[in-house]
Amino acid sequence: MLSKRAQMLKPSPTLALAARAKELAAQGKDIISLSVGEPDWPTFPAAVRAGIAAIEAGQTKYGPANGLPEVRKVIAEITQQDTGVEYKPNDVSITAGGKFAIFAALQVLCDPQDEVLIPAPYWVSYPVMVELAEGRPVIIETQKKNHFKMTAQELTKSITPKTKLLILNSPSNPTGEVYSKEELTSLIEVLKKHPKIIILSDDIYNRLIFEETRVAPHILQIAPELKDRTVIINGASKTLSMTGWRVGWSVGPQKIIQAITDYQSQSVSCASAFSQLATMAALKDSNSDLTSSLKTLKERRDFAYDKLKKIPGIEVSSPGGAFYLWPCIESFIGKSYKNQKVTDSSAFCRFLLEDYGVAVVPGKEFGCEGYLRMSYVLQKPRMEDALVRLGNFTASIA
Ligand SMILES: Cc1ncc(COP(=O)(O)O)c(C=O)c1O
């Protein structure tokens, strides 16, 4: 009965895991979830106030498909600050979440069998979205020794005459790793030799970085001439702790941005106006809130990293951004736990959740076996408890 497209779909593994964790919690088990990708602090007060005011002022109807002009203006200005490249409000299309911005971009850019380069480990949704756009995901394996960042050589090897797009995500979900200016420069050299490749730069975590630089390094800061073939994706979810407000955006060449807007107008219509106005207030007035959230986040990262690296058998490095740790658990694969084999990262996570009440996402889901994605956005005592449990679990693997 279902279409071939629907048969390709599987539920998001991170959400499926969160659902199982909730089920166990409902049975009365004490579950600590390190699986979900959202901040645990509330939406900043400026956004809440603006959202309520907008609802009261009647901003509760359909709006323009590309978003409210005043909000697009602020997004254009911020993208310009982040990249050093000039953007106008018409270069912006506001969507119902960053996820839909990526989905729509792939829909309007991919023809059947167009190849889309995705460095692994990758955000779980990229390959599925490419397939839903009838494109072909081409996974680029990266190396642990390079902190899972794609090198120029790896990129070059993956390019074919059918390559249409490259997806870049820095800081990365799931590793938290940030490409340096030097690393981006070497990728840019390759991209310059292939002028037809479009770059989809998923910058959703670009302000969640622990360096002094306010934003993560960006290809357009180094090579503004790539502007005409770069589509920037960003949104309110992660940086502004607004995951439920569903506001994201794409910024880029007008032809592509117009197509994304048209795609949205024929599907979800528009992003909610009051959510957009709340986002605008947060973008303008939440810098000090963001600075203090980043301070907390950095403390949490350091705390979790210090504890995690002391667990025998686990290797981990300290990432520069986002809110994930990416520990290597390869040394436990193939060993036994309670007379069962730890066959892969999924089995590891299953045992950890069912017997120790800690939910983390298997690396396999991100295209990289032998790892876990562990979000550290939770209070220190809970994080400590989770890591003690993880240590007890790994100690019982023989
Ligand atoms: C890498 C990456 N890109 C995009 C998104 C989309 O976020 P949203 O749709 O909430 O804006 C997410 C959310 O998890 C993400 O991790």
The ligand as a Gaussian input file, in Angstrom:
#p B3LYP/6-31G(d) Opt

LIG

0 1
 C       23.215000      18.965000      12.396000
 C       21.822000      19.430000      12.539000
 N       21.299000      20.174000      11.562000
 C       20.043000      20.627000      11.618000
 C       19.231000      20.329000      12.694000
 C       17.819000      20.858000      12.654000
 O       17.371000      21.499000      13.761000
 P       15.951000      22.246000      13.776000
 O       15.082000      21.614000      12.760000
 O       15.431000      22.060000      15.161000
 O       16.237000      23.674000      13.436000
 C       19.726000      19.532000      13.737000
 C       18.864000      19.118000      14.859000
 O       19.090000      18.160000      15.551000
 C       21.067000      19.091000      13.668000
 O       21.615000      18.374000      14.634000

